[in-house]
Amino acid sequence: MNNINAQGNRPVNFTFTQGIGDFSAQQLDKMDLSDLMSLVLMRSLDAKEVQFKQKLAETDARTKKLEGFGEQFKALARLKAEFGADDKDDTAIRDAKGVKDKVSSDQWDESSLDHELTTQAKSDTTAVEKKTSSKYGAYEDLSGDAKWTVWENVNDYLDANLTDAELKYLKSDGGKGNPVLDASIREKYVKVWHDAGYEPPKTLSEQEMMLVHLKVDSNWTYKSERLLNASKAYYSYQAEQAESKAATTNTTSSDTSAATLDASTWRSELSADGQQYMASVDTFCEVGSANGTLTDADVARIRSGDFKKSDIEALEVAIKNEQEKIGSLNTRDQIDIQRLTNQIDQLNNLLSTLTKKFNEGATGVVNKM
C-alpha cells in the first residue's frame, strides 16, 4: 500500500494549487499529513477567534450604549417625579408643580440663553472646519461591499507600487521609526484613497482591522498585514497633527468656557434642590444627545424648560424600547459567543488529540526500526 505521506505518492487532487497563509503551494506539497492537518486546524482556529473577538467587541459596544440609556433613564425619572397629579400632558417642565420652587422662570431663561451661546460657539467652529474640509468623501460614507472594494484596490496598488525597501520596512519594522519611508508610504497610501474619491480613515478600531484582514485577504497571507501597517503609518501622522491642533483648540475652548461661567451666575443662586434638579437636566441632555434620543431642538426646549410632560413620557417609552432591543441583541450574541467558544474548544481538543496520535505513530515507527 502506498504511503500517502511520501512526496510523489499523493494523488493529483492532493496537490494544493494555491498557498495557505504564508505557505506557498510548493511548501505545502512537501509537508507530511500531520503538518497539513495541523495547519488546517490552526487556520480554522484563527478564523473562529477573529469571529469571537468581533462578537465580543460588538456586545461590549452595545453594553456601553445600554449603560448610557440607563443614565438617561434615571435622569428622566428624576425630572418626571416633579410633575404633580394636577399637571396635564401639555404642562411644561418649568411649570411643573415640583419645579417652580426650585428653578424660577428667570433662571430657565438664563439656562436657555446659555444654551444658545454654546450652540452658536459650536456652530462657528463647525463653519470654520467646513471651510477647510476635504473635497473627497468620508470613509464613513462607505458601507458593505463598496468599502471592501476600495480596500482591495488600495491593497493591490500598494502591492504594485511600494518599493522593495518600503515592503521590507513594513514587514520587519511594522512601519515605524523611519521618517523618510513613512512619508513615501503615506504619500502612496493617501494617493490611492484619493483616486478612489475618498479620504483615508483617520483610524481603525481593532474590530475594523480584523474585518479588513478577513475581507481583503481570505488566505491570511502577509499582504493584508502589510496593508494595515501602511495604514498605521498614516494614522500615526494623523495623530500627531490632531494633537497639535487639539492643543490650540483646547486653549480656545477653555477661554470660551471660562467666559461663559463668568457670565452665568444664575446657577450659583439656585437652592441645593435646584442645583440637583439642573444637574439631572444636564445629564438628561448630554446623554440623550450622545445616544441619539434627543435632537438639538429637543435639547433647546429642555434647557428652556419648555419640554412638556407628554414629551417626557413619550421619550420614556422610546428609551425602554431601545433598552429592550439592545438586551435582545446581546442575548442573541451571547448564544453565538458560547457557540464559538465551544467550537474553539473542540478544535483545540482535536488538534491536541491529532498531535498526540501522530507523535505516538512516529514513536512506534522509530521503536520498530
C-alpha positions as CSV (number, residue, x, y, z in Angstrom):
1,M,0.0,0.0,0.0
2,N,1.4,3.4,-1.0
3,N,2.5,5.8,1.8
4,I,0.4,9.0,1.2
5,N,2.9,11.0,3.3
6,A,5.7,10.2,0.8
7,Q,6.2,13.0,-1.8
8,G,5.3,11.8,-5.3
9,N,2.9,9.1,-4.0
10,R,0.0,11.5,-3.5
11,P,-2.8,11.6,-6.0
12,V,-3.1,14.6,-8.2
13,N,-6.0,16.1,-6.4
14,F,-4.0,16.1,-3.2
15,T,-1.6,18.8,-4.5
16,F,-2.5,22.3,-3.4
17,T,-3.0,24.8,-6.2
18,Q,-2.6,27.8,-4.0
19,G,-0.9,28.7,-0.8
20,I,-2.5,28.9,2.7
21,G,-1.3,31.8,4.7
22,D,2.4,32.3,4.5
23,F,3.0,29.0,2.8
24,S,3.4,28.5,-0.9
25,A,1.9,25.6,-2.9
26,Q,5.4,24.1,-3.2
27,Q,5.9,24.3,0.5
28,L,2.6,22.8,1.3
29,D,3.2,19.9,-1.2
30,K,6.3,18.9,0.8
31,M,4.5,18.8,4.1
32,D,3.5,15.5,5.6
33,L,-0.1,14.7,6.5
34,S,0.3,15.6,10.2
35,D,1.7,19.1,9.3
36,L,-1.0,19.7,6.8
37,M,-3.8,18.7,9.2
38,S,-2.3,20.8,12.0
39,L,-2.0,23.8,9.6
40,V,-5.7,23.5,8.5
41,L,-6.8,23.3,12.1
42,M,-4.7,26.3,13.2
43,R,-6.2,28.3,10.3
44,S,-9.7,27.3,11.4
45,L,-8.8,28.3,15.0
46,D,-7.6,31.7,13.8
47,A,-10.8,32.4,11.9
48,K,-13.0,31.3,14.9
49,E,-11.0,33.5,17.2
50,V,-11.5,36.5,14.9
51,Q,-15.3,35.9,14.9
52,F,-15.2,35.5,18.7
53,K,-13.4,38.8,19.2
54,Q,-15.7,40.6,16.7
55,K,-18.8,39.4,18.5
56,L,-17.3,40.3,21.9
57,A,-16.5,43.8,20.7
58,E,-20.0,44.3,19.3
59,T,-21.6,43.1,22.5
60,D,-19.3,45.3,24.6
61,A,-20.1,48.4,22.5
62,R,-23.9,47.8,22.9
63,T,-23.5,47.2,26.6
64,K,-21.8,50.6,27.0
65,K,-24.6,52.2,25.0
66,L,-27.1,50.4,27.3
67,E,-25.3,52.0,30.3
68,G,-25.8,55.4,28.7
69,F,-29.6,54.7,28.2
70,G,-29.7,53.7,31.9
71,E,-28.1,57.0,33.0
72,Q,-30.6,59.0,30.8
73,F,-33.5,56.9,32.1
74,K,-32.5,57.7,35.8
75,A,-32.3,61.4,35.0
76,L,-35.6,61.3,33.2
77,A,-37.2,59.6,36.2
78,R,-36.0,62.5,38.4
79,L,-37.4,65.0,36.0
80,K,-40.8,63.2,35.7
81,A,-41.1,62.9,39.5
82,E,-41.5,66.7,39.9
83,F,-44.8,66.7,37.9
84,G,-47.8,66.7,40.2
85,A,-51.1,64.9,39.9
86,D,-52.8,68.0,38.6
87,D,-50.2,68.6,35.9
88,K,-51.6,68.0,32.4
89,D,-49.8,66.4,29.4
90,D,-49.2,69.8,28.0
91,T,-47.6,71.2,31.2
92,A,-44.0,72.3,30.5
93,I,-41.2,71.4,32.9
94,R,-40.8,75.0,34.1
95,D,-44.4,75.0,35.1
96,A,-44.4,71.6,36.8
97,K,-45.7,71.7,40.4
98,G,-42.5,70.4,41.9
99,V,-40.1,72.6,39.8
100,K,-41.5,76.1,40.4
101,D,-39.9,76.4,43.8
102,K,-36.6,75.0,42.6
103,V,-36.0,77.0,39.4
104,S,-37.6,80.3,38.6
105,S,-38.8,81.5,35.2
106,D,-35.9,83.9,35.0
107,Q,-33.4,81.1,35.7
108,W,-34.9,79.0,33.0
109,D,-34.5,82.0,30.6
110,E,-30.8,82.2,31.7
111,S,-30.5,78.4,31.0
112,S,-31.9,78.9,27.6
113,L,-29.5,81.8,26.9
114,D,-26.5,79.8,28.0
115,H,-27.5,77.0,25.6
116,E,-27.9,79.4,22.7
117,L,-24.5,80.9,23.3
118,T,-22.9,77.4,23.5
119,T,-24.7,76.3,20.3
120,Q,-23.6,79.5,18.5
121,A,-19.9,78.9,19.5
122,K,-20.1,75.3,18.2
123,S,-21.7,76.5,15.0
124,D,-18.9,79.0,14.4
125,T,-16.3,76.3,15.0
126,T,-18.1,73.9,12.6
127,A,-18.3,76.6,9.9
128,V,-14.5,77.1,10.1
129,E,-14.0,73.3,9.9
130,K,-16.3,73.1,6.8
131,K,-14.3,75.7,5.0
132,T,-11.1,73.6,5.4
133,S,-12.8,70.3,4.8
134,S,-11.6,67.9,2.0
135,K,-13.2,67.6,-1.4
136,Y,-13.0,63.8,-1.1
137,G,-15.7,61.7,0.5
138,A,-15.6,60.5,4.1
139,Y,-14.6,56.9,4.7
140,E,-17.6,56.5,7.0
141,D,-19.8,57.1,3.9
142,L,-18.6,53.7,2.5
143,S,-20.5,50.6,3.5
144,G,-20.8,46.9,2.7
145,D,-19.1,45.7,-0.5
146,A,-18.2,49.2,-1.6
147,K,-15.9,49.6,1.4
148,W,-14.1,46.3,0.8
149,T,-13.7,47.0,-2.9
150,V,-11.8,50.2,-2.1
151,W,-9.6,48.4,0.5
152,E,-8.8,45.7,-2.1
153,N,-7.9,48.5,-4.6
154,V,-5.6,50.1,-2.0
155,N,-4.0,46.7,-1.3
156,D,-3.4,46.0,-5.0
157,Y,-2.0,49.5,-5.6
158,L,0.5,49.3,-2.7
159,D,1.4,45.8,-3.7
160,A,2.4,47.0,-7.2
161,N,3.9,50.4,-6.2
162,L,5.8,50.1,-3.0
163,T,9.5,49.7,-3.4
164,D,11.4,46.7,-2.1
165,A,12.8,48.9,0.7
166,E,9.3,50.0,1.7
167,L,7.9,46.5,1.6
168,K,10.8,45.2,3.7
169,Y,10.4,48.1,6.1
170,L,6.7,47.4,6.6
171,K,7.4,43.7,7.2
172,S,10.5,44.0,9.5
173,D,9.6,47.1,11.5
174,G,5.8,47.3,11.1
175,G,6.1,50.8,9.5
176,K,7.6,52.6,12.5
177,G,10.8,54.5,13.0
178,N,11.9,55.7,9.6
179,P,10.5,59.2,8.8
180,V,11.6,59.1,5.1
181,L,10.0,55.8,4.4
182,D,7.0,56.8,6.5
183,A,6.5,59.8,4.3
184,S,6.8,58.0,1.0
185,I,4.5,55.2,2.1
186,R,2.0,57.7,3.4
187,E,2.0,59.6,0.1
188,K,1.2,56.5,-1.9
189,Y,-1.4,55.3,0.6
190,V,-3.2,58.7,0.5
191,K,-3.0,58.9,-3.3
192,V,-4.8,55.6,-3.9
193,W,-7.6,56.6,-1.5
194,H,-8.0,60.0,-3.2
195,D,-8.0,58.2,-6.6
196,A,-11.0,56.3,-5.3
197,G,-12.7,59.5,-4.3
198,Y,-12.3,59.2,-0.5
199,E,-10.2,60.4,2.4
200,P,-8.4,57.6,4.1
201,P,-9.9,56.6,7.5
202,K,-8.4,58.6,10.3
203,T,-8.1,55.5,12.4
204,L,-9.4,51.9,12.6
205,S,-10.7,50.0,15.5
206,E,-9.4,46.6,16.3
207,Q,-12.7,45.1,15.0
208,E,-12.4,47.0,11.7
209,M,-8.8,45.9,11.3
210,M,-9.9,42.3,11.7
211,L,-12.6,42.7,9.1
212,V,-10.2,44.2,6.7
213,H,-7.9,41.3,7.3
214,L,-10.7,38.8,6.5
215,K,-12.3,40.6,3.6
216,V,-9.2,41.7,1.7
217,D,-7.1,38.7,2.1
218,S,-9.0,35.5,2.9
219,N,-5.8,33.4,2.6
220,W,-4.2,35.1,5.5
221,T,-1.0,36.0,3.7
222,Y,1.2,38.9,4.7
223,K,-0.4,41.2,2.2
224,S,-3.3,42.3,4.4
225,E,-0.9,42.8,7.4
226,R,1.4,44.9,5.2
227,L,-1.7,47.0,4.2
228,L,-2.6,47.6,7.8
229,N,0.9,48.5,8.7
230,A,0.9,51.1,5.9
231,S,-2.4,52.4,7.3
232,K,-0.8,52.7,10.7
233,A,2.0,54.9,9.3
234,Y,-0.8,57.2,8.1
235,Y,-2.7,57.1,11.4
236,S,0.5,57.9,13.4
237,Y,0.9,61.0,11.3
238,Q,-2.7,62.0,11.7
239,A,-2.5,61.6,15.5
240,E,0.5,63.9,15.6
241,Q,-1.4,66.5,13.6
242,A,-4.6,66.1,15.7
243,E,-2.6,66.5,18.9
244,S,-1.1,69.8,17.7
245,K,-4.5,71.1,16.6
246,A,-6.1,69.9,19.8
247,A,-3.6,72.0,21.9
248,T,-4.8,75.2,20.2
249,T,-8.5,74.2,20.2
250,N,-8.5,73.3,23.9
251,T,-7.0,76.6,24.8
252,T,-9.7,78.5,22.8
253,S,-12.4,76.2,24.3
254,S,-11.2,76.8,27.8
255,D,-11.2,80.5,27.3
256,T,-14.8,80.4,26.0
257,S,-15.9,78.1,28.8
258,A,-14.4,80.4,31.4
259,A,-16.1,83.4,29.9
260,T,-19.4,81.6,29.9
261,L,-19.1,80.6,33.5
262,D,-18.2,84.2,34.5
263,A,-21.2,85.5,32.7
264,S,-23.6,82.8,34.1
265,T,-24.2,83.4,37.8
266,W,-27.8,82.1,38.0
267,R,-26.7,78.5,38.8
268,S,-24.9,79.6,42.0
269,E,-28.2,81.3,43.1
270,L,-30.1,78.1,42.9
271,S,-31.0,76.2,46.1
272,A,-29.4,72.8,46.7
273,D,-32.6,71.2,45.4
274,G,-32.5,73.5,42.3
275,Q,-28.9,72.7,41.6
276,Q,-29.6,68.9,41.9
277,Y,-32.5,69.3,39.5
278,M,-30.5,71.2,36.9
279,A,-27.7,68.5,37.2
280,S,-30.4,66.0,36.2
281,V,-31.3,68.2,33.3
282,D,-27.6,68.3,32.3
283,T,-27.2,64.5,32.4
284,F,-30.5,64.0,30.6
285,C,-29.5,66.4,27.7
286,E,-25.9,65.2,27.4
287,V,-26.6,61.5,27.4
288,G,-29.6,61.9,25.2
289,S,-27.6,63.9,22.6
290,A,-24.9,61.3,22.7
291,N,-27.2,58.3,22.2
292,G,-29.4,60.0,19.6
293,T,-32.7,60.0,21.6
294,L,-32.7,63.8,21.7
295,T,-32.4,66.2,18.8
296,D,-30.8,69.7,19.0
297,A,-34.3,71.1,19.1
298,D,-35.3,68.8,21.9
299,V,-32.2,69.9,24.0
300,A,-33.1,73.6,23.3
301,R,-36.6,73.1,24.6
302,I,-35.4,71.2,27.7
303,R,-32.8,73.8,28.5
304,S,-35.5,76.5,28.3
305,G,-37.9,74.4,30.4
306,D,-40.4,74.2,27.6
307,F,-40.3,70.4,27.3
308,K,-43.8,69.0,28.1
309,K,-44.9,66.2,30.4
310,S,-46.2,64.3,27.3
311,D,-42.7,64.7,25.7
312,I,-41.0,63.1,28.7
313,E,-43.5,60.2,28.8
314,A,-43.0,59.5,25.1
315,L,-39.3,59.6,25.5
316,E,-39.6,57.2,28.4
317,V,-41.3,54.7,26.2
318,A,-38.7,55.2,23.4
319,I,-35.7,54.6,25.8
320,K,-37.4,51.4,27.2
321,N,-37.8,50.1,23.7
322,E,-34.1,50.8,22.9
323,Q,-33.0,49.1,26.1
324,E,-35.1,46.0,25.3
325,K,-33.8,45.9,21.7
326,I,-30.2,46.0,22.9
327,G,-30.9,43.4,25.5
328,S,-32.4,41.1,22.9
329,L,-29.3,41.6,20.6
330,N,-26.9,40.9,23.4
331,T,-28.8,37.8,24.4
332,R,-28.5,36.5,20.8
333,D,-24.8,37.3,20.6
334,Q,-24.2,35.6,24.0
335,I,-25.5,32.5,22.4
336,D,-23.2,33.0,19.4
337,I,-20.3,33.6,21.7
338,Q,-20.9,30.4,23.6
339,R,-21.2,28.5,20.3
340,L,-17.9,29.9,19.1
341,T,-16.3,29.2,22.5
342,N,-17.4,25.5,22.2
343,Q,-16.1,25.3,18.6
344,I,-12.7,26.8,19.6
345,D,-12.5,24.3,22.5
346,Q,-13.4,21.4,20.1
347,L,-10.8,22.5,17.6
348,N,-8.2,22.8,20.4
349,N,-9.0,19.3,21.6
350,L,-8.9,17.9,18.1
351,L,-5.5,19.5,17.5
352,S,-4.2,18.1,20.8
353,T,-5.6,14.6,20.0
354,L,-4.2,14.6,16.5
355,T,-0.8,15.8,17.7
356,K,-0.7,13.1,20.3
357,K,-1.7,10.4,17.8
358,F,0.8,11.5,15.2
359,N,3.5,11.6,17.9
360,E,2.6,8.1,19.1
361,G,2.7,6.8,15.5
362,A,6.1,8.4,14.9
363,T,7.4,6.9,18.1
364,G,6.1,3.5,17.2
365,V,7.8,3.6,13.8
366,V,11.1,4.6,15.4
367,N,10.8,1.8,18.0
368,K,10.2,-0.8,15.3
369,M,13.3,0.4,13.5
